[in-house]
Amino acid sequence: QAQLVESGGGLVQAGGSLRLSCATSRRPFSTYAMGWFRQAPGKEHDFVAAISWSDGDTYYADSVKGRFTISRDNAKNSVYLQMNSLKSEDTAVYYCALKEPLPGGRYRGGYYYSPPYDVWGPGTQVTVSS
């Protein structure tokens, strides 16, 4: 059984919006940093956005800054990615990922948005038509 499950992907016209959701059965959700990544056909697996567990601090790739918003609901063990002003180049499979803290609250890689991430969802397709 997948520990992370994404939903909300689909087909949208350029300029439109989608909201991705990711739910996890892992506990305690509130201690995990959460991130979104994407992979377009023939391209690298790219970082999109991340959110810390402690203060809700967020970090974005330059390509989505100002258009995408990551948020989390610890009561629902879920993280979200609101995507506005979508472009054809946003077409990709989007993956949710979870990063476990080290003892003391630190993260491998130094930051909550740094690789590596520990658990990955199966992905959801987002297609933006021009």
C-alpha positions in Angstrom: 0.0 0.0 0.0 1.4 3.4 -1.0 2.4 5.5 1.9 1.8 8.7 -0.1 -1.0 9.1 -2.6 -1.4 12.1 -4.9 -4.6 13.3 -6.5 -5.9 16.2 -8.4 -4.0 15.9 -11.7 -5.7 16.3 -15.0 -5.9 18.2 -18.3 -6.2 22.0 -18.1 -5.8 24.9 -20.6 -2.9 27.2 -20.4 -3.7 30.0 -17.9 -5.9 27.7 -15.8 -5.5 26.3 -12.4 -5.2 22.9 -10.7 -4.9 21.9 -7.0 -2.9 18.8 -6.2 -3.4 16.9 -3.0 -1.2 14.4 -1.3 -2.3 12.3 1.7 -0.1 10.0 3.8 -0.7 7.2 6.2 2.7 7.8 7.9 2.9 9.2 11.4 3.7 11.6 12.8 2.9 13.7 9.8 3.5 17.0 11.5 7.3 16.3 11.9 7.9 15.7 8.2 9.0 18.2 5.6 7.0 17.7 2.4 7.9 18.4 -1.2 6.5 18.4 -4.7 8.6 17.3 -7.7 7.9 16.8 -11.3 9.2 15.0 -14.3 8.4 15.9 -17.9 8.9 13.4 -20.7 12.6 13.1 -21.6 13.6 15.5 -18.8 15.1 15.4 -15.4 13.2 14.9 -12.1 12.9 18.5 -10.9 12.2 20.1 -7.6 9.0 22.2 -7.5 8.3 23.3 -3.9 8.7 22.3 -0.3 7.3 23.1 3.1 8.9 22.7 6.5 7.3 20.9 9.4 8.1 23.4 12.1 7.0 26.8 11.0 5.4 26.2 7.6 8.3 27.9 5.8 8.2 27.3 2.1 10.7 27.2 -0.8 10.0 27.2 -4.5 11.8 26.6 -7.8 12.3 29.8 -9.7 10.1 28.4 -12.5 7.0 28.3 -10.4 7.6 31.1 -7.9 4.6 33.4 -7.8 2.3 30.9 -9.6 2.4 27.8 -7.3 1.6 27.7 -3.6 2.4 24.7 -1.3 0.5 24.3 1.9 -0.1 21.6 4.5 -2.9 20.5 6.9 -1.3 18.5 9.7 -4.8 17.5 11.0 -5.5 15.8 7.7 -2.0 14.5 7.1 -2.0 16.2 3.8 0.0 18.6 1.6 -1.3 20.6 -1.3 0.0 22.3 -4.4 -2.1 25.1 -5.8 -1.0 25.8 -9.4 -2.2 28.9 -11.1 -1.4 30.5 -14.4 -0.4 27.1 -15.8 1.9 26.9 -18.8 2.4 24.2 -21.3 5.9 23.7 -19.8 4.3 22.7 -16.5 3.1 19.5 -18.2 4.7 16.6 -16.2 4.0 13.8 -13.8 3.9 15.4 -10.3 5.2 13.6 -7.3 4.7 14.2 -3.6 7.6 13.3 -1.3 8.3 13.2 2.4 11.5 14.0 4.3 12.0 12.7 7.7 13.9 14.8 10.3 17.1 13.6 11.9 17.4 13.5 15.7 17.4 17.1 16.9 15.2 18.3 14.0 17.9 18.7 11.4 17.6 17.3 7.9 19.9 15.3 5.7 21.3 17.7 3.1 21.1 20.6 5.5 17.7 22.0 4.7 14.1 20.8 4.6 14.1 21.3 0.8 17.4 19.6 0.1 17.7 16.1 -1.3 17.3 13.4 -0.5 13.7 12.8 0.2 12.7 9.5 1.9 9.3 8.4 0.7 7.7 9.1 -2.7 4.2 8.8 -4.1 3.4 7.2 -7.4 2.7 10.5 -9.1 -0.2 12.2 -10.9 -0.2 13.5 -14.4 -0.7 17.2 -15.1 -1.2 18.2 -18.8 -1.5 21.8 -19.8 -2.8 22.4 -23.3 -1.7 25.5 -25.2 
